[in-house]
Amino acid sequence: MSQYPVNPEFVAPGKLSDNERLKAESDHLRGTITSDLQNEITGGFTGDNFMLIRFHGMYQQDDRDIRAERAAQKLEPLHNVMLRARMPGGIITPTQWLAIDKFAAEHTLYGSIRLTTRQTFQFHGVLKPNIKPMHQFLNSIGIDSIATAGDVNRNVLCTSNPVESELHQQAYQWAIKISEHLLPKTRAYAEIWLDEEKIETTETEPVLGDTYLPRKFKTTVVIPPHNDVDVHANDLNFVAIAEHGQLIGFNVLVGGGLAMTFGDTSTYPRRAEELGFISLEHVLKVAEHVVTVQRDYGDRVNRKNAKTKYTIDRIGVDNFRSEVEKRVGVAFEPVRPYAFTSRGDRFGWVEGIDGKHHLTLFIENGRVLDFPGKPLKTGLAEIAKIHQGDLRMTANQNLIIAGVPLEQKAQIEQLARQYGLLDDSHSEQRKNSMACVSFPTCPLAMAEAERYLPELVTKVEGLLSKNGVADDHIVLRVTGCPNGCGRAMLAEVGLVGRAPGKYNVYLGGNKVGTRIPKLFLDNVAEAEILAQLDQLIGRWATERQAGEDFGDFVIRSGVVAEVKVSKTDFHA
């Protein structure tokens, strides 16, 4: 029951989804996870616990490459979990990095650290006996995975590596505060994984509610003009507004989201839109009450329409704004001027205003592992052993060696080059391409993404070279399914998996990430994709206006129509 008056006209009618039952009966996310951990008959979690572990930052997965082989041997799938850490703003210390490097090598099936689009890291392939020790290990180094999955506010993103280091520190601190403020209050995580004593008390969730949110919720803090966090992929965004290098408040944007369901026109990607400006003293209250409005009015009947973007389209942005204002007790001011001029990470060295240096390393697909001829994981460990600053994971799956003093810059660069972490042969095209994990571990994958992207980029590089635009690049993204993890629906060219070797191709996003692309090819294989791209890149090379990017060209030339905000534009 909400503590605020709820307008019944804005509540979706019908029978609640089974996920609502699951949450209501979970004893504030405890379920029977503790006893399930002792079940040695299966390597997985049973019943409701399969979903409940998501609220603790884990997804149950298996290795799909060997699923059929194990079935033939009358074995269950090789169940394991993927854990996603909670790291607001993506900052990790060298000591923490060395610790997670060691854990990945010794206690996961794949030995890798995966940097993600949520500006954090994931462990893949943790077997059941290692799950509780993993949480206790992370806790010992000051890291947890609370609320990085499930129907809660997830890891809060923050613009990485701006030159204005003081402004970044201010924004980063707000990312931490927002993350902490919106965390679940239940002690389930501490009791189950850290063996803390259960306190007999009446638990309440004043912000998230006792059945938590209708669906996952994503928040960012972004510093213009750099849109590296892709604000339009997120439910709630705080756009930093500064005067004289000092943060004075935020423009608030709500209702972004990229997931959709093939064949269901009630689902669609959507841009975030502006509510208004707020000063710093109201930030936490606004964050809280954007969440409580979504909590009270989000669709708990149809989970496919449960995200904030659908709530806003159903009740109207003006009603949504008005409801937030009533609960906060403050009206939004008019939006302050801002603009995004870039999105991808700024690779190589950047000097901050404080005289410290930051080295952004391109990590293809975010997969930190020792590859033949490129021992990336070993190299990062060697850097972490001597680095005096911090490490920053970006929302584009890359890593920044941040806060390097001038006298250590040459040594850091030498190590980065020695271990293949700094490679001048990487094209702008490769550095501006991205994929989700997909096969073999993601249970939702329909087509390859991470394993396919490197060879696809090589072929696109060939097309650019053939057409005389090798020095240009196209924002290219591939996802294995339409859930949006690789943010293909904000790309100039987005491939979304339909089946093994088959993709939908979307065109017309822009370089700064403020436009949704539109369907161009439906359920096609690589040969047709490359043939069409070859033709379009050829036209772009000869017909474009001065400085015109590929996404802008395909809109202007009528290859696809522009998508504005809503499903009307997307499905038209």
NUKE-67971 format. One record per residue (C-alpha): residue number from 1; x, z, y. Coordinates in steps of 0.2 Angstrom, whole numbers, plus 5000, padded with zeros to 4 digits. Layout:
N
NUM;X;Z;Y
...
END
This chain:
572
1;5000;5000;5000
2;5007;4995;5017
3;5009;5008;5031
4;5003;4995;5043
5;4986;4987;5045
6;4985;4971;5035
7;4974;4956;5040
8;4965;4952;5023
9;4963;4934;5030
10;4982;4932;5028
11;4984;4938;5011
12;4984;4925;4997
13;4969;4928;4985
14;4970;4928;4966
15;4977;4937;4951
16;4994;4944;4954
17;5009;4936;4945
18;5016;4945;4930
19;5032;4949;4941
20;5021;4960;4951
21;5016;4970;4936
22;5034;4971;4930
23;5040;4978;4947
24;5026;4990;4948
25;5029;4997;4930
26;5048;4997;4932
27;5050;5015;4938
28;5058;5009;4954
29;5069;4996;4944
30;5075;5007;4930
31;5064;5000;4916
32;5072;5004;4899
33;5089;4996;4904
34;5098;5012;4899
35;5092;5011;4881
36;5093;4992;4880
37;5112;4994;4883
38;5113;5004;4867
39;5104;4990;4857
40;5118;4982;4847
41;5106;4970;4837
42;5106;4958;4852
43;5119;4954;4865
44;5105;4951;4878
45;5092;4962;4887
46;5074;4962;4880
47;5057;4962;4888
48;5056;4966;4907
49;5074;4971;4907
50;5079;4953;4907
51;5072;4951;4924
52;5075;4969;4930
53;5094;4967;4929
54;5093;4955;4943
55;5089;4968;4955
56;5106;4976;4950
57;5115;4960;4954
58;5115;4951;4937
59;5108;4936;4928
60;5107;4935;4909
61;5115;4918;4903
62;5123;4910;4888
63;5136;4896;4885
64;5124;4881;4883
65;5139;4871;4877
66;5139;4880;4861
67;5120;4885;4860
68;5116;4872;4847
69;5132;4876;4836
70;5127;4894;4836
71;5109;4890;4831
72;5115;4880;4817
73;5125;4895;4811
74;5109;4906;4813
75;5117;4915;4827
76;5108;4920;4844
77;5115;4912;4860
78;5131;4919;4866
79;5122;4931;4878
80;5132;4937;4893
81;5129;4941;4911
82;5134;4934;4928
83;5137;4947;4941
84;5136;4944;4959
85;5145;4956;4971
86;5137;4963;4987
87;5150;4959;5001
88;5141;4957;5018
89;5151;4945;5028
90;5162;4941;5013
91;5177;4952;5018
92;5188;4959;5004
93;5204;4968;5004
94;5220;4962;4995
95;5219;4978;4985
96;5201;4974;4979
97;5206;4956;4976
98;5220;4961;4964
99;5208;4972;4955
100;5195;4959;4952
101;5208;4946;4947
102;5214;4958;4934
103;5196;4962;4928
104;5191;4943;4927
105;5207;4940;4916
106;5204;4954;4904
107;5185;4957;4903
108;5176;4940;4905
109;5174;4925;4894
110;5180;4912;4907
111;5194;4922;4916
112;5189;4915;4933
113;5183;4922;4949
114;5169;4911;4957
115;5167;4910;4976
116;5149;4906;4980
117;5138;4899;4993
118;5132;4917;4996
119;5149;4922;5003
120;5154;4933;4989
121;5161;4932;4972
122;5154;4931;4954
123;5160;4936;4937
124;5154;4924;4924
125;5154;4929;4905
126;5153;4947;4904
127;5148;4953;4887
128;5136;4968;4885
129;5149;4981;4880
130;5158;4977;4896
131;5143;4978;4908
132;5143;4996;4912
133;5162;4998;4913
134;5161;4983;4925
135;5150;4992;4937
136;5160;5008;4936
137;5176;4998;4939
138;5168;4989;4955
139;5162;5006;4961
140;5180;5013;4960
141;5186;5000;4972
142;5172;5001;4984
143;5161;4987;4978
144;5144;4986;4971
145;5131;4973;4966
146;5115;4981;4972
147;5102;4969;4978
148;5112;4953;4976
149;5098;4945;4966
150;5079;4949;4963
151;5065;4951;4975
152;5075;4959;4989
153;5086;4955;5004
154;5102;4948;4996
155;5120;4948;5002
156;5120;4946;5021
157;5131;4931;5027
158;5141;4931;5043
159;5151;4917;5051
160;5169;4917;5045
161;5185;4916;5054
162;5180;4912;5072
163;5195;4912;5085
164;5186;4925;5095
165;5190;4939;5083
166;5182;4953;5094
167;5166;4944;5094
168;5167;4941;5075
169;5171;4960;5072
170;5155;4964;5082
171;5144;4951;5072
172;5152;4957;5055
173;5147;4975;5059
174;5129;4970;5062
175;5129;4960;5045
176;5135;4977;5037
177;5122;4987;5046
178;5108;4975;5042
179;5113;4974;5023
180;5113;4993;5022
181;5097;4995;5031
182;5087;4983;5020
183;5094;4989;5003
184;5083;4997;4990
185;5082;5016;4992
186;5079;5019;4973
187;5094;5028;4964
188;5091;5017;4949
189;5108;5008;4951
190;5118;5024;4953
191;5109;5032;4938
192;5110;5018;4926
193;5128;5011;4929
194;5137;5026;4938
195;5130;5040;4927
196;5124;5049;4942
197;5111;5063;4939
198;5093;5059;4941
199;5085;5069;4955
200;5067;5074;4952
201;5059;5068;4968
202;5046;5056;4974
203;5055;5040;4978
204;5048;5028;4991
205;5053;5011;4997
206;5048;5012;5015
207;5055;4994;5020
208;5054;4984;5003
209;5039;4993;4996
210;5036;5000;4979
211;5034;4983;4972
212;5048;4976;4982
213;5046;4958;4990
214;5036;4944;4984
215;5052;4934;4981
216;5070;4933;4986
217;5075;4935;5004
218;5091;4929;5012
219;5098;4934;5029
220;5113;4928;5040
221;5122;4932;5056
222;5129;4917;5063
223;5141;4914;5078
224;5138;4897;5087
225;5144;4884;5089
226;5149;4885;5070
227;5134;4884;5057
228;5145;4888;5042
229;5132;4899;5034
230;5118;4885;5035
231;5105;4895;5044
232;5091;4883;5039
233;5093;4888;5021
234;5089;4906;5025
235;5073;4917;5028
236;5080;4927;5042
237;5095;4922;5054
238;5102;4931;5069
239;5111;4919;5080
240;5124;4928;5091
241;5123;4927;5109
242;5138;4932;5119
243;5143;4935;5137
244;5161;4936;5142
245;5166;4937;5124
246;5154;4952;5120
247;5139;4951;5109
248;5123;4955;5119
249;5110;4951;5107
250;5103;4938;5095
251;5091;4923;5094
252;5080;4926;5078
253;5076;4912;5067
254;5064;4913;5052
255;5057;4903;5038
256;5072;4893;5031
257;5073;4889;5013
258;5078;4874;5002
259;5071;4877;4984
260;5057;4866;4978
261;5049;4861;4961
262;5049;4843;4956
263;5031;4836;4955
264;5023;4850;4965
265;5020;4845;4983
266;5015;4863;4988
267;5034;4866;4987
268;5047;4859;4999
269;5063;4863;5009
270;5060;4869;5026
271;5070;4872;5042
272;5070;4889;5050
273;5062;4891;5067
274;5064;4902;5082
275;5055;4918;5085
276;5064;4923;5101
277;5079;4933;5108
278;5081;4952;5105
279;5094;4964;5112
280;5106;4974;5101
281;5096;4990;5101
282;5081;4981;5092
283;5091;4972;5079
284;5088;4983;5064
285;5070;4986;5068
286;5067;4967;5069
287;5076;4964;5053
288;5065;4978;5045
289;5049;4971;5051
290;5052;4953;5048
291;5054;4959;5030
292;5039;4971;5030
293;5028;4956;5037
294;5034;4945;5023
295;5032;4960;5011
296;5014;4962;5016
297;5009;4944;5018
298;5020;4934;5006
299;5011;4926;4991
300;5011;4938;4976
301;5000;4927;4966
302;5010;4911;4965
303;5029;4914;4965
304;5032;4896;4969
305;5024;4899;4986
306;5031;4916;4988
307;5045;4913;5000
308;5045;4917;5019
309;5044;4899;5023
310;5027;4897;5014
311;5020;4913;5022
312;5024;4906;5039
313;5016;4889;5036
314;5001;4898;5029
315;4998;4911;5042
316;5006;4902;5057
317;5022;4906;5066
318;5013;4913;5081
319;5004;4925;5070
320;5020;4930;5061
321;5029;4933;5077
322;5015;4943;5084
323;5014;4954;5068
324;5033;4957;5070
325;5031;4962;5088
326;5017;4974;5085
327;5027;4983;5071
328;5043;4983;5081
329;5034;4988;5097
330;5044;4975;5107
331;5040;4957;5112
332;5053;4944;5109
333;5061;4937;5124
334;5063;4918;5126
335;5077;4910;5116
336;5094;4910;5124
337;5103;4893;5125
338;5114;4889;5110
339;5120;4874;5100
340;5128;4871;5083
341;5142;4858;5084
342;5151;4860;5067
343;5147;4867;5050
344;5161;4865;5037
345;5176;4877;5036
346;5191;4874;5047
347;5205;4871;5035
348;5223;4876;5038
349;5229;4888;5051
350;5219;4894;5066
351;5226;4907;5079
352;5214;4920;5085
353;5214;4927;5103
354;5222;4943;5096
355;5238;4933;5091
356;5234;4935;5072
357;5233;4919;5061
358;5220;4914;5049
359;5223;4901;5034
360;5208;4893;5027
361;5211;4887;5009
362;5201;4874;5001
363;5195;4880;4984
364;5186;4866;4975
365;5169;4872;4969
366;5175;4890;4973
367;5182;4891;4955
368;5197;4902;4956
369;5207;4899;4940
370;5224;4893;4934
371;5222;4874;4932
372;5235;4863;4925
373;5248;4860;4938
374;5238;4871;4950
375;5238;4890;4946
376;5226;4895;4960
377;5222;4912;4953
378;5240;4917;4951
379;5244;4910;4968
380;5231;4920;4976
381;5236;4936;4967
382;5254;4933;4974
383;5248;4931;4991
384;5237;4947;4990
385;5252;4957;4984
386;5261;4954;5001
387;5246;4951;5013
388;5243;4963;5027
389;5226;4958;5033
390;5210;4954;5024
391;5203;4940;5013
392;5187;4931;5019
393;5176;4922;5007
394;5166;4908;5016
395;5148;4902;5013
396;5156;4885;5008
397;5165;4892;4993
398;5182;4893;5001
399;5194;4908;5005
400;5203;4913;5021
401;5219;4923;5022
402;5215;4932;5038
403;5224;4942;5050
404;5242;4936;5046
405;5255;4941;5059
406;5266;4927;5065
407;5282;4934;5056
408;5273;4932;5039
409;5265;4915;5042
410;5279;4905;5034
411;5279;4916;5019
412;5260;4915;5016
413;5261;4896;5018
414;5275;4894;5006
415;5266;4903;4993
416;5250;4893;4996
417;5259;4877;4994
418;5269;4883;4979
419;5253;4887;4969
420;5243;4872;4974
421;5232;4882;4986
422;5237;4871;5001
423;5237;4853;4997
424;5238;4840;5010
425;5232;4826;4998
426;5214;4833;4999
427;5203;4821;5009
428;5190;4826;5022
429;5177;4820;5010
430;5183;4832;4996
431;5184;4846;5008
432;5166;4843;5014
433;5158;4842;4996
434;5150;4856;4987
435;5141;4860;4971
436;5132;4874;4962
437;5138;4881;4945
438;5125;4872;4934
439;5131;4869;4916
440;5137;4877;4905
441;5131;4894;4911
442;5116;4892;4922
443;5100;4893;4912
444;5090;4882;4925
445;5102;4868;4925
446;5095;4851;4922
447;5111;4840;4926
448;5129;4844;4929
449;5135;4849;4946
450;5152;4859;4947
451;5160;4850;4932
452;5154;4833;4939
453;5158;4835;4958
454;5177;4831;4957
455;5175;4814;4949
456;5160;4810;4960
457;5170;4814;4975
458;5184;4803;4969
459;5172;4788;4967
460;5164;4791;4984
461;5182;4792;4992
462;5184;4775;4984
463;5168;4768;4992
464;5174;4775;5009
465;5191;4767;5007
466;5183;4750;5001
467;5172;4749;5017
468;5186;4754;5029
469;5181;4771;5033
470;5193;4782;5022
471;5196;4794;5037
472;5178;4798;5039
473;5167;4809;5027
474;5150;4812;5022
475;5143;4829;5019
476;5140;4828;5000
477;5132;4841;4989
478;5126;4841;4971
479;5115;4854;4963
480;5110;4855;4944
481;5091;4858;4948
482;5080;4859;4963
483;5082;4878;4966
484;5094;4875;4981
485;5110;4885;4976
486;5122;4871;4982
487;5112;4868;4997
488;5110;4849;4994
489;5094;4849;5004
490;5105;4851;5020
491;5117;4837;5016
492;5119;4820;5022
493;5119;4814;5004
494;5111;4827;4992
495;5110;4825;4973
496;5098;4836;4964
497;5098;4836;4945
498;5083;4829;4936
499;5090;4827;4918
500;5107;4825;4910
501;5116;4811;4920
502;5100;4809;4931
503;5098;4814;4949
504;5086;4813;4964
505;5096;4807;4979
506;5091;4813;4996
507;5098;4805;5013
508;5098;4810;5031
509;5104;4827;5034
510;5116;4829;5048
511;5134;4836;5050
512;5128;4852;5059
513;5115;4857;5046
514;5100;4856;5056
515;5090;4842;5047
516;5082;4841;5030
517;5086;4825;5020
518;5073;4814;5013
519;5070;4807;4995
520;5079;4790;4994
521;5081;4787;4975
522;5071;4796;4961
523;5078;4800;4944
524;5093;4788;4944
525;5110;4788;4935
526;5127;4787;4943
527;5128;4768;4943
528;5113;4765;4954
529;5118;4780;4965
530;5135;4772;4968
531;5129;4755;4970
532;5116;4760;4984
533;5129;4771;4992
534;5142;4757;4992
535;5129;4746;5001
536;5124;4760;5014
537;5142;4765;5018
538;5146;4746;5021
539;5131;4745;5033
540;5137;4761;5041
541;5154;4755;5044
542;5149;4739;5052
543;5132;4744;5061
544;5135;4761;5067
545;5135;4766;5085
546;5151;4774;5092
547;5154;4791;5083
548;5138;4790;5073
549;5138;4800;5057
550;5131;4794;5041
551;5116;4805;5041
552;5111;4800;5058
553;5114;4781;5054
554;5102;4781;5039
555;5089;4789;5050
556;5091;4777;5065
557;5092;4762;5054
558;5076;4767;5045
559;5083;4769;5028
560;5074;4785;5027
561;5062;4794;5039
562;5067;4810;5048
563;5060;4826;5041
564;5055;4838;5055
565;5050;4856;5049
566;5036;4856;5036
567;5030;4849;5020
568;5020;4835;5030
569;5036;4827;5035
570;5045;4830;5018
571;5032;4823;5006
572;5025;4809;5018
END
